[in-house]
Amino acid sequence: MEEDISKKLVLAIKDPNNPDSRESLAKAMELTKAFASSGSTTHYSTVTKLFYDLFEMFETGRDPRAK
């Protein structure tokens, strides 16, 4: 499952006009930008992990923390 999400993310970034993941990518980017600009981050890896988890959540509809 994780490999599928990774592939979807790569395809969405390579082709942002692809309608399959466009909405998930846009939502994840918007929320990640808001979090990063809030000053709440303590390490840069937090931002990348958050972006990946948000993208996964919007693609699958499941909470990624429930793994």
Protein Blocks (a to p, Z undefined) as FASTA:
>chain_A
ZZmmmmmmmmmmmmmmbmklmmmmmmmmmmmmmmmmnopafbfklmmmmmmmmmmmmmno
pafklZZ
